[in-house]
Amino acid sequence: MKTAYSQAIDLLNKVATEKGFLASADDIANYRRVWARDGVICGLAGLVDGDAKLVETLKQTLITLVEHQHDLGNIPSNVHFTETGAELSFGGLAGRVDTVSWFIIGVCQYVLKTEDSAFLSKMKPHLLKGFELMHSWEYNDGDLMYVPRSGNWADEYPTQGFILYDQLLRVWAIRSYLKLNSDVALSGKMDAITAKLTKNYKQRGPQDGIYHPKAYAALSEKPYWVASLEPAGYQTQFDAFANSLALMLDLGNEQDKAQLIAYTEATRTSVATQLLPAFWPVIEEGDEDWRFLTNNCKYEFRNYPYEFHNGGTWQMLNGFYALGLVQHGELELAAEVLSQIDKLNAKEKWSFYENFNSKTTEANGVPFCAWSAAGAVLASQALQGNTLFL
């Protein structure tokens, strides 16, 4: 009988094509395309596994993305190859901001693992163009990018503004690049972003240099970093992806990290899937954000309470949470997370569904979702000491 790990690797091999990783092995909707975010995450799993085919597919994913980079520097959300050529999407109802960071992370992590300096030389101008574009998205030159609603992976969830997830991805992208190239300006920018995040996304009492003093004064104390800040105030939901990145990247002091892990574990073990929900608490009918949630979809509404982004459980996301736990020496907790990821991936004869209802444990989204497998591989390899450059 195949192990959970070999099942995950098999799925990654099934979606590996000469143009890059596809999002799903099933021909469903628009998942059989090369996606920036999905492709890079699958490629990162391939890197830590070390399988030559998977490593090469990451390279081809990055080549596909860079060949279709916008003149302004943006990276496509996805590329669809047809008989007549390539069809590009830079986002649906809004452009995607996080694709640029994922692309840069993918290139730099690939080079750090393979030492392919020739590939880095070819990619460097495109990486710098991406950094320049992200700087322009600050708009006020204030270190934080302004992200539109639907502007990242949580494309049907109503966060907007200075979303924590996107800021932390940018920090990781810069940090990855600086492992390969010295750049005083980028180093200074990384420090400035990190300082603003540490000071503004968690209530610490009166202090100087607060970005939005009125909103900060009304922010209640939380054991986690809040989801977003915008001119109208804070969006104080728990964003599991953002807080997993915060653990991975060592944001804050030791007390911040201890409080965060205590909160994430209490939340994880309180839901039926025994894994972190994407955002918490759920938005329900009658809540202030319900109108924004129900209208923020191009076709059908999927964000019912405890599903998809609205409190649903994503194995991919929890793979990154496991990386954060390993980063802080919480190996037993990370192993528990991996075990629960494997249990969900195994449902319906290893169907690797996209996400699950956190209350009923029913499957949602597409089956054979590649990054569900990638989350398991990333967690498993991290527990063996094979992790990403953070």
QUIPENOR-V707484 format. One record per backbone hydrogen bond with DSSP energy under -1.0 kcal/mol. CO is the residue of the C=O (numbers start at 1). NH is the residue of the N-H. If there is no record, write none. Layout:
CO,NH ; CO,NH
This chain:
3,7 ; 4,8 ; 5,9 ; 6,10 ; 7,11 ; 8,12 ; 9,13 ; 10,14 ; 11,15 ; 15,22 ; 20,17 ; 23,370 ; 26,28 ; 28,31 ; 31,23 ; 31,33 ; 34,79 ; 35,39 ; 36,40 ; 37,41 ; 38,42 ; 39,43 ; 40,44 ; 41,45 ; 42,46 ; 43,47 ; 44,48 ; 45,49 ; 46,50 ; 51,55 ; 52,56 ; 53,57 ; 54,58 ; 55,59 ; 56,60 ; 57,61 ; 58,62 ; 59,63 ; 60,64 ; 61,65 ; 62,66 ; 63,67 ; 66,69 ; 70,73 ; 74,70 ; 77,36 ; 78,89 ; 79,34 ; 80,87 ; 85,82 ; 87,80 ; 89,77 ; 89,78 ; 90,96 ; 98,102 ; 99,103 ; 100,104 ; 101,105 ; 102,106 ; 103,107 ; 104,108 ; 105,109 ; 106,110 ; 107,111 ; 108,112 ; 109,113 ; 110,114 ; 111,115 ; 115,117 ; 116,120 ; 117,121 ; 118,122 ; 119,123 ; 120,124 ; 123,127 ; 124,128 ; 125,129 ; 126,130 ; 127,131 ; 128,132 ; 129,133 ; 130,134 ; 131,135 ; 132,136 ; 133,137 ; 135,138 ; 136,139 ; 137,146 ; 138,140 ; 147,161 ; 148,151 ; 151,97 ; 153,155 ; 154,157 ; 161,147 ; 161,163 ; 163,167 ; 164,168 ; 165,169 ; 166,170 ; 167,171 ; 168,172 ; 169,173 ; 170,174 ; 171,175 ; 172,176 ; 173,177 ; 174,178 ; 177,180 ; 177,181 ; 183,187 ; 184,188 ; 185,189 ; 186,190 ; 187,191 ; 188,192 ; 189,193 ; 190,194 ; 191,195 ; 192,196 ; 193,197 ; 194,198 ; 195,199 ; 196,200 ; 197,201 ; 201,226 ; 212,216 ; 213,217 ; 216,219 ; 227,164 ; 228,235 ; 229,162 ; 230,233 ; 233,230 ; 235,228 ; 237,227 ; 238,280 ; 239,243 ; 240,244 ; 241,245 ; 242,246 ; 243,247 ; 244,248 ; 245,249 ; 246,251 ; 247,250 ; 253,257 ; 254,258 ; 255,259 ; 256,260 ; 257,261 ; 258,262 ; 259,263 ; 260,264 ; 261,265 ; 262,266 ; 263,267 ; 264,268 ; 265,269 ; 267,270 ; 271,274 ; 278,240 ; 280,238 ; 284,287 ; 287,290 ; 289,293 ; 290,294 ; 291,295 ; 295,297 ; 302,304 ; 304,307 ; 306,358 ; 307,310 ; 308,312 ; 309,311 ; 310,306 ; 312,278 ; 313,356 ; 314,318 ; 315,319 ; 316,320 ; 317,321 ; 318,322 ; 319,323 ; 320,324 ; 321,325 ; 322,326 ; 323,327 ; 325,330 ; 326,329 ; 329,331 ; 330,334 ; 331,335 ; 332,336 ; 333,337 ; 334,338 ; 335,339 ; 336,340 ; 337,341 ; 338,342 ; 339,343 ; 340,344 ; 341,345 ; 342,346 ; 344,347 ; 345,352 ; 346,350 ; 347,351 ; 351,368 ; 352,369 ; 355,364 ; 356,313 ; 357,361 ; 358,272 ; 362,357 ; 364,355 ; 366,354 ; 368,25 ; 369,372 ; 369,373 ; 370,374 ; 371,375 ; 372,376 ; 373,377 ; 374,378 ; 375,379 ; 376,380 ; 377,381 ; 378,382 ; 379,383 ; 381,386 ; 382,385
